[in-house]
Amino acid sequence: MAKLTILAAAALLGLLALAQATRTTITTTVVEEDNPGKQQRCREQVQRQQNLRDCQRYLQQQARGGGGGYDVMMITDPNPHQQQQLRQCCKQLENLNEQCRCEGMREAVRQQREQGEMQGEEMREMMQQAENLPSRCNLSPRRCQIRASMF
């Protein structure tokens, strides 16, 4: 009987240890429903910021291998012209409502794509740079989803 009690206790302790060792991570994605009023307000803000033209220039230069992806908060970009472009881009992004920044980045990339100057690998590099640009400017949201909305 004592052996059975010890075995039951050991099994219970084993299950408790397993239950505590197992961790479940649930990731949720919030998808905003199309809100025409919000989209219109964002479009107007982006237009007031010249369709993020400074961001377009900066992203274009980065995608063509002109910067190596330096973070403005950590390392000073070795090219003063690129550093100035990044500052101007960040200023334009900062002037947008937080909810409109990603839409602005998507519009900037969309305009670059429509111009047709960049394709293939350069375009992919630009989209990747654009996704992380708010983070480089120390703004929220830190990352924008660009790829899924482009194709």
C-alpha positions as CSV (number, residue, x, y, z in Angstrom):
1,M,0.0,0.0,0.0
2,A,2.9,2.4,0.8
3,K,4.5,1.7,-2.5
4,L,1.2,2.5,-4.3
5,T,0.8,5.8,-2.4
6,I,4.4,6.7,-3.3
7,L,3.9,5.8,-6.9
8,A,0.7,7.8,-7.1
9,A,2.4,10.8,-5.5
10,A,5.3,10.6,-7.9
11,A,3.0,10.4,-10.9
12,L,1.1,13.4,-9.6
13,L,4.3,15.4,-9.1
14,G,5.4,14.4,-12.6
15,L,2.2,15.7,-14.1
16,L,2.4,18.9,-12.2
17,A,6.0,19.4,-13.3
18,L,5.0,18.7,-16.9
19,A,2.1,21.1,-16.7
20,Q,4.3,23.9,-15.4
21,A,7.0,23.2,-18.0
22,T,4.6,23.4,-20.9
23,R,3.9,26.9,-22.0
24,T,1.5,27.8,-24.8
25,T,2.0,31.0,-26.8
26,I,-1.0,32.4,-28.6
27,T,-0.5,35.1,-31.2
28,T,-3.4,37.1,-32.3
29,T,-3.6,39.3,-35.3
30,V,-6.0,42.2,-35.2
31,V,-7.3,43.1,-38.6
32,E,-9.1,46.4,-38.8
33,E,-12.2,46.3,-40.9
34,D,-12.2,48.8,-43.8
35,N,-13.2,52.1,-42.4
36,P,-13.7,54.5,-45.3
37,G,-13.6,57.5,-43.0
38,K,-10.3,56.5,-41.4
39,Q,-8.8,55.7,-44.8
40,Q,-9.8,59.0,-46.1
41,R,-8.4,60.9,-43.1
42,C,-5.1,58.9,-43.5
43,R,-4.9,59.7,-47.2
44,E,-5.4,63.4,-46.5
45,Q,-2.7,63.3,-43.9
46,V,-0.3,61.5,-46.2
47,Q,-0.9,64.0,-49.0
48,R,-0.3,66.9,-46.6
49,Q,3.1,65.2,-45.9
50,Q,3.9,65.2,-49.7
51,N,3.1,61.4,-49.9
52,L,6.2,60.9,-47.7
53,R,8.5,62.0,-50.5
54,D,11.5,62.2,-48.2
55,C,10.8,58.6,-47.1
56,Q,10.5,57.5,-50.7
57,R,13.9,59.0,-51.5
58,Y,15.5,57.5,-48.5
59,L,14.0,54.0,-49.1
60,Q,15.1,54.2,-52.7
61,Q,18.6,55.0,-51.8
62,Q,18.7,52.2,-49.2
63,A,17.3,49.6,-51.5
64,R,19.9,50.4,-54.1
65,G,22.6,49.6,-51.5
66,G,23.4,53.1,-50.4
67,G,23.2,52.7,-46.7
68,G,23.6,49.2,-45.2
69,G,20.7,49.6,-42.9
70,Y,22.2,51.7,-40.1
71,D,19.9,52.5,-37.3
72,V,19.5,56.3,-36.7
73,M,19.4,55.8,-32.9
74,M,22.4,53.5,-32.6
75,I,24.9,54.4,-35.3
76,T,25.3,57.6,-37.2
77,D,24.8,56.9,-40.9
78,P,28.2,57.5,-42.6
79,N,26.6,59.5,-45.4
80,P,25.5,62.9,-44.2
81,H,23.0,63.2,-47.2
82,Q,21.3,59.9,-46.2
83,Q,21.3,61.0,-42.6
84,Q,19.5,64.2,-43.5
85,Q,17.0,62.3,-45.7
86,L,16.3,59.9,-42.8
87,R,15.7,62.9,-40.4
88,Q,13.3,64.5,-42.9
89,C,11.5,61.2,-43.5
90,C,11.1,60.7,-39.7
91,K,9.7,64.2,-39.4
92,Q,7.1,63.4,-42.1
93,L,6.2,60.2,-40.4
94,E,6.0,61.9,-37.0
95,N,3.5,64.4,-38.5
96,L,1.1,61.6,-39.3
97,N,-1.3,60.1,-36.7
98,E,0.1,56.8,-35.4
99,Q,-2.8,55.0,-37.0
100,C,-1.9,56.4,-40.4
101,R,1.9,55.8,-40.4
102,C,1.7,52.3,-41.9
103,E,-0.8,53.4,-44.5
104,G,1.6,56.2,-45.4
105,M,4.5,53.8,-45.7
106,R,2.4,51.5,-47.9
107,E,1.5,54.5,-50.1
108,A,5.1,55.5,-50.4
109,V,6.1,52.0,-51.5
110,R,3.1,51.8,-53.9
111,Q,4.2,55.1,-55.6
112,Q,7.7,53.9,-56.0
113,R,6.5,50.6,-57.5
114,E,4.2,52.5,-59.9
115,Q,7.1,54.6,-61.1
116,G,8.6,51.4,-62.3
117,E,12.2,52.4,-61.6
118,M,12.7,49.6,-59.1
119,Q,11.8,46.0,-59.5
120,G,12.7,42.5,-58.3
121,E,15.3,42.4,-55.5
122,E,15.5,46.2,-55.2
123,M,11.7,46.4,-54.7
124,R,11.8,43.6,-52.1
125,E,14.6,45.4,-50.3
126,M,12.6,48.7,-50.3
127,M,9.6,46.9,-48.8
128,Q,11.7,45.4,-46.1
129,Q,13.3,48.7,-45.3
130,A,9.8,50.4,-45.3
131,E,8.4,47.8,-42.8
132,N,11.0,48.8,-40.2
133,L,11.3,52.5,-40.9
134,P,9.0,53.6,-38.0
135,S,11.3,51.7,-35.7
136,R,14.3,53.5,-37.1
137,C,12.6,56.8,-36.4
138,N,11.7,55.6,-32.9
139,L,8.0,55.9,-33.6
140,S,5.0,53.6,-33.1
141,P,4.0,51.3,-34.5
142,R,7.5,49.9,-34.6
143,R,6.8,47.7,-37.7
144,C,4.4,48.0,-40.6
145,Q,3.0,45.2,-42.7
146,I,3.9,46.1,-46.3
147,R,4.3,42.9,-48.3
148,A,0.8,41.4,-47.9
149,S,-0.8,44.7,-48.9
150,M,1.3,45.1,-52.0
151,F,0.5,41.9,-53.9
